Protein backbone atom coordinates (compact mmCIF):
# COMPACT_ATOMS: atom_id res chain seq x y z
CA UNK A 1 0.00 0.00 0.00
CA UNK A 2 2.86 2.36 0.80
CA UNK A 3 4.36 1.65 -2.61
CA UNK A 4 1.01 2.39 -4.29
CA UNK A 5 0.67 5.83 -2.67
CA UNK A 6 4.29 6.63 -3.48
CA UNK A 7 3.56 5.98 -7.16
CA UNK A 8 0.37 8.07 -7.06
CA UNK A 9 2.18 10.98 -5.40
CA UNK A 10 4.99 10.76 -7.93
CA UNK A 11 2.54 10.89 -10.84
CA UNK A 12 0.73 13.86 -9.27
CA UNK A 13 3.97 15.79 -8.93
CA UNK A 14 5.00 14.91 -12.48
CA UNK A 15 1.71 16.12 -13.96
CA UNK A 16 1.47 19.13 -11.70
CA UNK A 17 4.97 20.34 -12.55
CA UNK A 18 4.67 19.83 -16.33
CA UNK A 19 3.66 23.14 -17.95
CA UNK A 20 4.64 22.13 -21.46
CA UNK A 21 0.98 21.94 -22.52
CA UNK A 22 0.61 25.62 -21.69
CA UNK A 23 3.39 26.67 -24.06
CA UNK A 24 2.29 27.47 -27.61
CA UNK A 25 3.65 25.25 -30.36
CA UNK A 26 5.86 26.38 -33.20
CA UNK A 27 9.55 26.68 -33.89
CA UNK A 28 11.54 29.05 -36.10
CA UNK A 29 14.74 27.69 -37.63
CA UNK A 30 17.39 30.05 -39.02
CA UNK A 31 18.25 29.50 -42.67
CA UNK A 32 20.88 30.96 -44.99
CA UNK A 33 20.64 34.75 -45.21
CA UNK A 34 19.10 36.41 -48.25
CA UNK A 35 22.07 37.14 -50.54
CA UNK A 36 20.95 40.53 -51.79
CA UNK A 37 20.97 43.75 -49.82
CA UNK A 38 18.83 43.81 -46.68
CA UNK A 39 15.45 45.35 -47.52
CA UNK A 40 11.91 46.09 -46.48
CA UNK A 41 8.70 45.84 -48.49
CA UNK A 42 10.07 43.34 -51.03
CA UNK A 43 7.77 41.18 -53.14
CA UNK A 44 7.68 37.43 -53.79
CA UNK A 45 6.03 34.66 -55.79
CA UNK A 46 6.51 30.87 -56.04
CA UNK A 47 6.99 28.80 -59.20
CA UNK A 48 7.60 25.03 -59.38
CA UNK A 49 9.06 24.59 -55.90
CA UNK A 50 11.21 27.71 -55.91
CA UNK A 51 10.56 31.17 -54.46
CA UNK A 52 11.41 34.45 -56.16
CA UNK A 53 12.11 37.54 -54.04
CA UNK A 54 13.09 41.03 -55.12
CA UNK A 55 12.50 44.78 -55.22
CA UNK A 56 12.00 46.60 -51.89
CA UNK A 57 13.94 49.42 -50.26
CA UNK A 58 17.27 49.99 -48.53
CA UNK A 59 18.56 53.54 -48.04
CA UNK A 60 22.17 52.27 -48.04
CA UNK A 61 21.85 51.28 -51.69
CA UNK A 62 24.46 53.20 -53.74
CA UNK A 63 22.96 52.59 -57.17
CA UNK A 64 20.99 55.07 -59.25
CA UNK A 65 17.67 53.87 -57.81
CA UNK A 66 17.86 55.97 -54.62
CA UNK A 67 17.29 52.93 -52.46
CA UNK A 68 14.37 51.53 -54.49
CA UNK A 69 15.82 48.19 -55.53
CA UNK A 70 15.44 46.30 -58.82
CA UNK A 71 17.34 43.07 -58.19
CA UNK A 72 15.60 39.66 -58.03
CA UNK A 73 16.67 36.37 -56.48
CA UNK A 74 15.48 32.76 -56.59
CA UNK A 75 15.49 30.55 -53.50
CA UNK A 76 15.75 26.74 -53.62
CA UNK A 77 14.42 25.32 -50.32
CA UNK A 78 15.91 21.86 -50.89
CA UNK A 79 19.44 23.28 -50.86
CA UNK A 80 18.81 26.49 -48.88
CA UNK A 81 20.43 28.42 -51.75
CA UNK A 82 19.90 31.88 -53.26
CA UNK A 83 20.79 32.75 -56.87
CA UNK A 84 20.40 36.06 -58.67
CA UNK A 85 18.19 36.21 -61.76
CA UNK A 86 17.47 38.96 -64.30
CA UNK A 87 16.89 42.36 -62.71
CA UNK A 88 13.39 43.77 -62.84
CA UNK A 89 13.22 46.13 -65.89
CA UNK A 90 10.62 48.54 -64.47
CA UNK A 91 11.18 51.13 -61.77
CA UNK A 92 12.52 49.94 -58.43
CA UNK A 93 9.68 49.97 -55.94
CA UNK A 94 8.22 49.01 -52.58
CA UNK A 95 4.90 47.51 -51.48
CA UNK A 96 4.06 45.97 -54.85
CA UNK A 97 2.01 42.82 -55.49
CA UNK A 98 3.26 39.43 -56.67
CA UNK A 99 1.71 36.07 -57.59
CA UNK A 100 2.24 33.21 -60.04
CA UNK A 101 0.04 31.59 -62.68
CA UNK A 102 0.85 28.52 -64.80
CA UNK A 103 4.61 28.59 -64.28
CA UNK A 104 5.12 32.32 -64.62
CA UNK A 105 5.46 35.11 -62.06
CA UNK A 106 3.69 38.46 -62.06
CA UNK A 107 4.56 41.79 -60.42
CA UNK A 108 2.58 45.03 -60.39
CA UNK A 109 1.73 48.31 -58.67
CA UNK A 110 3.93 49.79 -55.91
CA UNK A 111 5.70 53.06 -55.11
CA UNK A 112 9.05 54.21 -56.52
CA UNK A 113 9.75 57.16 -54.19
CA UNK A 114 8.08 59.69 -56.49
CA UNK A 115 5.01 58.01 -57.92
CA UNK A 116 2.48 55.31 -57.19
CA UNK A 117 2.58 52.78 -60.01
CA UNK A 118 0.19 50.75 -62.17
CA UNK A 119 2.53 48.88 -64.54
CA UNK A 120 2.37 45.09 -64.59
CA UNK A 121 5.05 42.55 -65.56
CA UNK A 122 5.41 38.83 -66.29
CA UNK A 123 8.52 36.78 -65.46
CA UNK A 124 9.35 33.62 -67.45
CA UNK A 125 11.81 31.49 -65.40
CA UNK A 126 12.61 29.29 -68.40
CA UNK A 127 13.91 32.22 -70.43
CA UNK A 128 14.87 34.39 -67.42
CA UNK A 129 13.01 37.26 -69.09
CA UNK A 130 10.57 39.95 -67.92
CA UNK A 131 7.78 41.09 -70.27
CA UNK A 132 5.45 44.03 -69.69
CA UNK A 133 1.72 43.25 -69.76
CA UNK A 134 -1.36 45.49 -69.66
CA UNK A 135 -1.27 48.16 -66.96
CA UNK A 136 -3.36 47.38 -63.89
CA UNK A 137 -6.91 48.51 -64.65
CA UNK A 138 -7.57 49.91 -61.18
CA UNK A 139 -4.97 52.66 -61.49
CA UNK A 140 -1.76 53.46 -59.65
CA UNK A 141 -1.51 52.36 -56.01
CA UNK A 142 0.67 50.62 -53.47
CA UNK A 143 0.16 48.49 -50.33
CA UNK A 144 -2.49 46.54 -52.25
CA UNK A 145 -3.01 42.77 -51.95
CA UNK A 146 -2.86 40.18 -54.67
CA UNK A 147 -3.32 36.44 -55.17
CA UNK A 148 -3.99 33.87 -57.89
CA UNK A 149 -6.94 31.47 -58.14
CA UNK A 150 -8.04 29.14 -60.95
CA UNK A 151 -5.42 30.44 -63.42
CA UNK A 152 -6.37 34.09 -62.86
CA UNK A 153 -4.65 36.78 -60.84
CA UNK A 154 -6.38 39.33 -58.60
CA UNK A 155 -5.29 42.71 -57.25
CA UNK A 156 -7.29 45.01 -54.99
CA UNK A 157 -7.36 47.48 -52.10
CA UNK A 158 -4.28 49.65 -51.41
CA UNK A 159 -3.50 53.36 -51.28
CA UNK A 160 -4.34 55.08 -54.56
CA UNK A 161 -2.82 57.81 -56.66
CA UNK A 162 -5.66 60.06 -55.46
CA UNK A 163 -4.40 59.65 -51.85
CA UNK A 164 -7.46 57.57 -50.93
CA UNK A 165 -7.57 54.01 -49.56
CA UNK A 166 -9.17 51.56 -52.00
CA UNK A 167 -11.82 48.82 -51.83
CA UNK A 168 -11.98 47.71 -55.49
CA UNK A 169 -10.72 44.43 -57.01
CA UNK A 170 -9.70 43.38 -60.53
CA UNK A 171 -9.00 40.08 -62.30
CA UNK A 172 -6.04 39.42 -64.61
CA UNK A 173 -6.25 36.86 -67.42
CA UNK A 174 -2.76 35.93 -68.73
CA UNK A 175 -4.26 34.27 -71.83
CA UNK A 176 -6.24 37.33 -72.95
CA UNK A 177 -5.10 39.55 -75.80
CA UNK A 178 -3.18 42.71 -75.06
CA UNK A 179 -5.57 45.49 -74.14
CA UNK A 180 -8.14 43.19 -72.54
CA UNK A 181 -6.20 41.36 -69.81
CA UNK A 182 -7.95 43.02 -66.86
CA UNK A 183 -11.59 43.20 -65.79
CA UNK A 184 -13.28 44.56 -62.67
CA UNK A 185 -14.78 42.05 -60.20
CA UNK A 186 -16.74 42.46 -56.97
CA UNK A 187 -15.17 44.86 -54.48
CA UNK A 188 -14.24 43.52 -51.06
CA UNK A 189 -16.82 44.10 -48.32
CA UNK A 190 -16.32 46.28 -45.29
CA UNK A 191 -13.85 49.15 -45.22
CA UNK A 192 -11.41 50.45 -47.77
CA UNK A 193 -7.92 49.41 -46.72
CA UNK A 194 -4.20 49.43 -47.28
CA UNK A 195 -1.42 47.36 -45.77
CA UNK A 196 -3.63 44.24 -45.55
CA UNK A 197 -2.47 40.66 -46.11
CA UNK A 198 -3.97 37.92 -48.29
CA UNK A 199 -3.69 34.13 -48.58
CA UNK A 200 -5.49 31.38 -50.52
CA UNK A 201 -6.85 27.97 -49.58
CA UNK A 202 -9.06 25.39 -51.30
CA UNK A 203 -9.97 27.64 -54.21
CA UNK A 204 -10.79 30.74 -52.15
CA UNK A 205 -8.91 33.84 -51.04
CA UNK A 206 -8.84 35.53 -47.65
CA UNK A 207 -8.03 39.17 -46.88
CA UNK A 208 -7.57 40.61 -43.40
CA UNK A 209 -5.76 43.24 -41.32
CA UNK A 210 -4.68 46.66 -42.65
CA UNK A 211 -5.81 50.21 -41.93
CA UNK A 212 -8.28 52.74 -43.30
CA UNK A 213 -7.71 56.46 -42.68
CA UNK A 214 -5.24 55.54 -39.97
CA UNK A 215 -7.67 53.24 -38.12
CA UNK A 216 -6.76 49.55 -37.68
CA UNK A 217 -9.29 47.15 -39.20
CA UNK A 218 -10.78 44.09 -37.52
CA UNK A 219 -12.77 42.48 -40.34
CA UNK A 220 -11.78 39.48 -42.47
CA UNK A 221 -13.26 38.44 -45.81
CA UNK A 222 -13.36 35.30 -47.94
CA UNK A 223 -13.56 35.55 -51.74
CA UNK A 224 -15.21 32.89 -53.90
CA UNK A 225 -14.07 33.52 -57.50
CA UNK A 226 -16.67 31.21 -59.02
CA UNK A 227 -19.59 33.18 -57.58
CA UNK A 228 -17.64 36.49 -57.45
CA UNK A 229 -18.78 36.96 -53.84
CA UNK A 230 -17.07 38.14 -50.66
CA UNK A 231 -18.25 36.59 -47.38
CA UNK A 232 -17.49 38.09 -43.99
CA UNK A 233 -15.66 35.83 -41.54
CA UNK A 234 -15.14 36.11 -37.78
CA UNK A 235 -13.70 39.47 -36.74
CA UNK A 236 -10.09 39.62 -35.64
CA UNK A 237 -11.18 40.99 -32.25
CA UNK A 238 -14.15 38.64 -31.77
CA UNK A 239 -12.38 36.88 -28.89
CA UNK A 240 -10.70 38.75 -26.03
CA UNK A 241 -7.62 36.52 -26.49
CA UNK A 242 -7.15 37.47 -30.14
CA UNK A 243 -4.71 40.31 -30.86
CA UNK A 244 -4.29 39.88 -34.60
CA UNK A 245 -4.97 43.53 -35.52
CA UNK A 246 -2.08 45.10 -37.45
CA UNK A 247 -0.86 46.41 -40.80
CA UNK A 248 1.99 45.40 -43.13
CA UNK A 249 1.83 41.83 -41.80
CA UNK A 250 2.99 38.63 -43.48
CA UNK A 251 1.06 35.41 -44.09
CA UNK A 252 1.22 31.98 -45.67
CA UNK A 253 -0.68 28.66 -45.67
CA UNK A 254 0.95 25.42 -44.54
CA UNK A 255 -0.66 22.03 -43.89
CA UNK A 256 -4.24 23.32 -44.18
CA UNK A 257 -3.73 26.19 -41.72
CA UNK A 258 -3.08 29.87 -42.38
CA UNK A 259 -0.61 31.94 -40.40
CA UNK A 260 -0.69 35.72 -39.98
CA UNK A 261 2.28 37.20 -38.18
CA UNK A 262 4.70 40.13 -37.77
CA UNK A 263 3.60 43.59 -38.99
CA UNK A 264 3.05 46.66 -36.87
CA UNK A 265 0.49 48.20 -34.56
CA UNK A 266 2.07 51.25 -32.87
CA UNK A 267 5.33 49.22 -32.88
CA UNK A 268 6.68 46.24 -34.83
CA UNK A 269 5.35 42.85 -33.79
CA UNK A 270 6.67 39.30 -33.45
CA UNK A 271 3.53 37.32 -32.56
CA UNK A 272 2.20 34.49 -34.75
CA UNK A 273 -1.47 33.51 -35.20
CA UNK A 274 -2.84 30.33 -36.73
CA UNK A 275 -6.19 30.36 -38.55
CA UNK A 276 -8.40 27.26 -38.67
CA UNK A 277 -10.43 27.38 -41.91
CA UNK A 278 -12.95 24.77 -40.80
CA UNK A 279 -13.83 26.48 -37.51
CA UNK A 280 -13.15 30.12 -38.49
CA UNK A 281 -11.06 30.58 -35.34
CA UNK A 282 -7.59 31.78 -34.37
CA UNK A 283 -5.02 30.50 -31.88
CA UNK A 284 -1.72 32.07 -30.85
CA UNK A 285 1.45 30.14 -31.68
CA UNK A 286 5.04 30.52 -30.54
CA UNK A 287 6.44 33.97 -31.38
CA UNK A 288 8.86 34.67 -34.20
CA UNK A 289 12.43 34.15 -32.96
CA UNK A 290 14.11 36.81 -35.09
CA UNK A 291 13.78 40.57 -34.64
CA UNK A 292 10.24 41.93 -34.67
CA UNK A 293 9.52 43.46 -38.07
CA UNK A 294 7.04 44.60 -40.69
CA UNK A 295 7.01 44.41 -44.49
CA UNK A 296 8.65 40.97 -44.60
CA UNK A 297 8.39 38.60 -47.57
CA UNK A 298 6.69 35.29 -46.70
CA UNK A 299 5.84 32.20 -48.77
CA UNK A 300 5.25 28.46 -48.57
CA UNK A 301 7.47 26.54 -50.99
CA UNK A 302 8.54 22.90 -51.26
CA UNK A 303 6.55 21.97 -48.17
CA UNK A 304 8.32 24.63 -46.12
CA UNK A 305 7.09 27.99 -44.85
CA UNK A 306 9.65 30.78 -45.10
CA UNK A 307 9.89 34.42 -44.02
CA UNK A 308 12.68 36.65 -45.33
CA UNK A 309 13.88 40.26 -45.06
CA UNK A 310 11.71 43.04 -43.59
CA UNK A 311 12.34 46.16 -41.54
CA UNK A 312 12.28 47.43 -37.98
CA UNK A 313 11.93 51.20 -38.14
CA UNK A 314 14.74 52.35 -40.44
CA UNK A 315 16.75 49.14 -39.96
CA UNK A 316 16.59 46.74 -42.90
CA UNK A 317 16.96 42.98 -42.54
CA UNK A 318 18.29 40.08 -44.61
CA UNK A 319 17.75 37.08 -42.33
CA UNK A 320 15.64 34.08 -43.40
CA UNK A 321 13.64 31.74 -41.16
CA UNK A 322 11.65 28.53 -41.61
CA UNK A 323 8.43 28.01 -39.63
CA UNK A 324 7.79 24.54 -38.18
CA UNK A 325 4.38 24.69 -36.50
CA UNK A 326 4.40 21.23 -34.87
CA UNK A 327 7.74 21.55 -33.07
CA UNK A 328 8.32 23.14 -29.68
CA UNK A 329 10.21 26.43 -29.75
CA UNK A 330 13.99 26.01 -29.61
CA UNK A 331 16.09 29.18 -29.68
CA UNK A 332 19.30 27.18 -30.11
CA UNK A 333 18.55 25.69 -33.54
N, C-alpha and C positions, 0 to 999 in steps of 0.2 A: 504493500500500500504506500509506503514511504517513497519507493521508486516511482510509482505511478504519479504521485503529486509533484515529484521533482521534475518529471517529464512535462506535466501540464504547465508548471510554472515557467519552465524553460521555453516552451512554445509561446506562452503569453508574452514573455519578455522579448522574444524574437520578433513577434508580430508587432508588438507595441513600439519597438524601437526602429522598425523599418518604415522610413518615410519615402521610399523610392516611388511609391504609387502616387505621391503628391507632386512629384516633379514632372513637368511637361516633357513629352518626348521630342526628339529631334536633335540632330547633330550636324554641325557645319564643318566640313573638311577643307583645309586650304589646298588650292591647286596652283599650278604654275601661273605666275603673273601675266596679265595682258601685256603683249610685247610692244604695243604702241605707246604713245604718250599717255599718262594719266588723263582722265577726262570725265566730265559730267554731261548728262543729257545726250548720250550716244543713242544709236538705234541698232536694232538687231532683227534678223530673221533666220529661219532654219530650213535647210534643203538637204535631203538625203543623208541624214545622220550627221551633218556638220552645221555649226552655227557661224553666222557672219555678223561681225560687229564693226561699226565705224562711225564717222562723223563725231559730233560732240564739241566740247569747248575746253580749252586749257589756256589761261592767259600767259603761260610761259612759252607758248609756241612762238618760234622766231621766223616762221614762214610769212608769206604775203597775205595770209588769210586772217590776220589779226586775232588769232586764237580760235577761230571757227574752222575746225579740222575737216579734211577731205579724205583722209586715209581710211582703208577698209582692210579687215583681217578675217581669216577663217580659222575656226577652232575645231580640232578633231578630238572628241572626248575620249576615244579609245586610247590615244597616245598622249593626251594632255598637252597638245602642241598647237601653237599659233603660227600662221603663215600669212604674209601680206599678199593681197590681191590687187587688182587694178584700182587706182584711186577713183573716187566718185567724181564725175566730170562737171556736176553742177556746183553751185555755191556751197562752201562749207556752212554748216548749220547746226543748230541745237533743236531738241524737242520736236523732231520729225516723227513720221510714222513708218513702220516697216512690217511686211508680212510676205509670205511666199505662196505661190500657186503653181502647181504642175511643174515643179523642178526649177522655177525661176523666182528670184527675189524682187521685191518692189519697195521703193522708197519715195516718200512725198511729203510735202508741206514743210514747216519748220520756220526758223528765224535765223538770219545771217548776220545780225548785229546792226543792220540798217533797215531791213525790210522783212515782213512776214511773207511767206512763199507759198506758191500753189503748183510748182512744177512737179512732175511725177516721172520716175525712172524705173526701168527694168534691168535686172542683172542676170546674165546668162553664165552660170559657172562653167559650162563646157567650153565656151569661147573666152571666158574671162573678159566680158565686154558689157558695158552699160549702154542702154538705148533709151532715148527720151520718148515717153508716151504722151497721151493727151493730158493737158493740165487738169488738175483736180477741179471738178465742176463747182464745188462749194465755195471757191475763192480762197485767197491767201489766209493762212492761219498757222498757229503753232500750239503745242500742248494739246493736240487732238488725240483721239484713240483710233486704232485700226486693227483689223483682224481679217482672216480669210475663212470662208465657209462655202462648201459645195462648188469649188472652182471659181468663186468670185471673191473679190476683195471689198472691204468696207472701210470708209473713213467718216468720222463725225465728231461733233463737239469741238472744243478748242477755243482759242482766243483769236478773234478775227481781225482783219485789216482795218475794220471800222472801230476797233478798240471795244468790242462787245463780245462777251462770252456767247458760245454757239450751242444749239440744240439739234441741228440738222444732221442727216446722214445720207451718204451716197454710196452706190455700188459700182465697182469697176469690173468690166468684162475684158479679160486679156485677149479673147478671140475676136472681139468686135473690130470693125474697120476704124481707122484713124478718123477722129472727129465725132465718134459715137461710142466711146469706150466707157463713159460715165452716165449714170442716171440717178435721179433722186429717189430715195426710199423713205419709209416712215421715220419721222424724227423720234428720238428717244423721249420717253415720258419724263415727267418731273421737271427739274430745273435745268436751265442752261448750265454748262460747266466747262472748266479747263483743268488740266492736271489730273484727270481721272486715270484709271487703269482698266484694261480689258483682257479677258481670257475666253477660250472656247472649250466646249465639252459636248460630246454626243450631238453634234450638228447644230448647236446653239451658242450664242455669244452672251457674255455677261459684262456689264459695265458698272463700276462703282467708284466711290471716293471722288476727290476733286473739290473744287470751290466754285462759287458763283458770287461775283461782286464782293469778294473777300470773305464770304461766309462758307465754312466747311459744310459739305453735304453728307447726308446720312442715308440717302436712298440707293437702292441697287436694282438693276433692270436686266431682264433676260430677253434676248432677241431671237425670234423664230424666223429665219429667212424664207421658209416656204410660205408661211402665212403673212409675212411682212408685218409682224406684230411684236410690240414690246410689252412684257408682263412684269409688273412690280413684284419684287421679292421682299423678304424680311429686311427691315431697316437695320443699318449698321449699329444703331444704338437701341435696338429693341430689347436687349438684355443688359442689365446693369453691369455685367461682367465683360461686355464687349466694348473694346476701345479701338475700333478699326478706323475711325475717322481720321483722314489725312489727305494730303495732295502729293503729287509727284512720287507715288509709291511704285513698287514693282510687283509682278505677279507671274505665276506659271501654274500649269496643271501637271500633276504627277500621280500615277496610280489611282485615278478616279477621284482625286481630291484637288481642290484649288488652294493656292496659297497667296495671300496678300501680305506684304511686309515692307519694312523700311519706309521711306518717305519723310514727310515733315508735318508737324502740327505745332506751331510756335517754335519748336526746335526739331532737329533731325531725330529719327526714331530707329530702333533696332528690334522691335517686337515683330513676331510672326504669327499669322492667324490662318487656320485651316478651315476651309469651307466644305461642308457636306452637301452635295447636290441633292441627294435623295431627301434629306430632312430640312434643307434650307436653314442650316444652323452653322454657327462658328464656334471654334474652340481655340484657345491660345496654345501655341507650341513653344518650344525652347527658343530663346532669343538668338538673333544673328550674332556670331562670335567675332566678326570684324568690327571696324568702326561704324557707328551709326551713320546713316547717309540717306540722301535722296537722289533722284535722277540716275539710278543704277540700271544697267541692262540686265535682263533676266530672261531665261529660256529653258525649256526642257528639250534635251537632245540626246539620242542614243540611250534612252532609259535613265538619264541623269538630269537633275535639275541644277542649273548653274546661275549664279549672279556674278556680275563683273562690273568693274569701274564704279562711277558715282562721285558724289561730292558731299563734303561737310563744310558748309559756309563757302569760303573761297579756297578751300583745300581740295585738290582733285586726286582721285584714287585710281590705282591700276591693279588692285588685288582681285583674285578670283576664288570663289568658294562653291563647293558642291553641297547641296542640301540632302540629308538622309533622314527622312521623317520617322523611321522606325527604330533608330538607334538612340541610346541615351547620350546626352551632351557630354563631349569630351574635349576640353580645351587644349589637350596635349597632342591631338592628332593633326 
